[in-house]
């Protein structure tokens, strides 16, 4: 029996962090699929990586700066018209404490 | 009409500029082809030139500016690029109906060069996939065999070009998403050096890897498109462009150039079909005939590319996709409580693969696992980049098969995510190192999965295209295109025949 890399409880915890509602069936499937993928990924734990610098980005770039000059942004209405529930010049959302 | 469709972009552009070919007639030929799309390659197509010409194009065209290198050329644009007023979904249901208020820099540059938007190409949702079966709008079919996948994630772009529905296309490549579908559809696909083309307006998947590039009938067309798109953009601080621009290829031989074959991605690689291997070896022999020097080399950490990639890319994706929350754009599932609204919206809007990657990435970044997964994967990335640097001290380029297999059957790998990920085995190391790579069609091979069940049908079954990948050091894009051009001429690949 292969040790599952990630269990049901962890899947539910991660889904909560990711703001994803999963059905029971999805939780089931995710547990086994993620375990399979993580087991493959785990092979990198065999490599000797002591003293190796992590790469977060491939090109060596200094901070790229531009003059901080005010300029017009997008039109408010044009942006709001793409929102599911615009109201009073803002994005309306349900209450966080309902 | 039909002979118009056979022109390469380079040929058509010359005829349009000389006045020999009417750009409207040329557009109409493709508009009809794209409107009759039976491959599901397009999610949106222009109804007329007024729709295809983004603001600013028409006036310029009327002046017949002979300097515009893509004047009147219709382009299929992967649906991951924002196009002002034109639906942009990134293949996701969560963005159904979204019309962006602005246009991506890459598309604007094509427009400034005179190109027209023929349509928005279907794709794996948020560019996550290698078969185009993860689109929220149905799979794309491979024009060589409609029972097979076109590859992904730029599957619609590749199928449109291979199926003669578009003269050229643009796509994005994060782990192989331009090169692999180009290989499976028998066309040219190039991932430029990271930073060559602006990512502004390209819906982000994995920002440190994503790069825009061309999918075309031949290498010269790819160079023409990249030449128009590359360059620094104040809206993307990681865009640096290609110093001196892209030169159009002209090389006829490979004398004085050296090519390394990394054994980990060729002879020692698991799962490379024998037909693919054969075409690869034949192409290597051609390089030698053209005067190129070939020998074996090694990229010892390349086999760990898949592991590193499937930690890093999902990790970045989990952060990038947090913006799809039902607040500012796209769909929303109503709920009484804010958190529930987020959770329900994302549950309904995202497909299974996107959910899987968000979960994987969130897990890899979560407290207690960060160093074991994300930290280690970033260090493997360093080792892979170092391997390439070492190889490029000795060789001008490295060459590999693009994909371990020819196009596989629809549904063949949908139940096994890891098997699907292995399609990217030969293509993920390059973006991890940020280097450019191109896939050119090198021949055809019978599918290893046997083709149709019926024996007679199998006898006459289509043999499927095989891609050959060339990768070079960062910013060697022009030299790489030049070498690919010489090799392409020698291969003599034709859509309706075999490579000679």
Interface residues (C-beta under 8 A of the other chain):
Chain A: X6 X10 X11 X13 X14 X15 X17 X18 X19 X20 X21 X22 X26 X30 X33 X34 X36 X37 X38 X40 X41 X42 X43 X44 X45 X47 X49 X52 X53 X54 X55 X56 X57 X58 X59 X61 X64 X66 X74 X78 X79 X82 X83 X84 X85 X91 X93 X94 X95 X96 X97 X98
Chain B: X98 X99 X101 X102 X194 X195 X208 X234 X237 X238 X240 X301 X304 X306 X307 X308 X310 X311 X318 X322 X325 X326 X327 X328 X329 X330 X331 X332 X334 X335 X336 X337 X338 X339 X340 X341 X342 X343 X344 X346 X347 X350 X352 X355 X356 X358 X359 X360 X362 X363 X366 X372 X373 X375 X376 X377 X378 X379 X380 X381 X382 X383 X385 X417 X418 X421 X432 X433 X434 X474
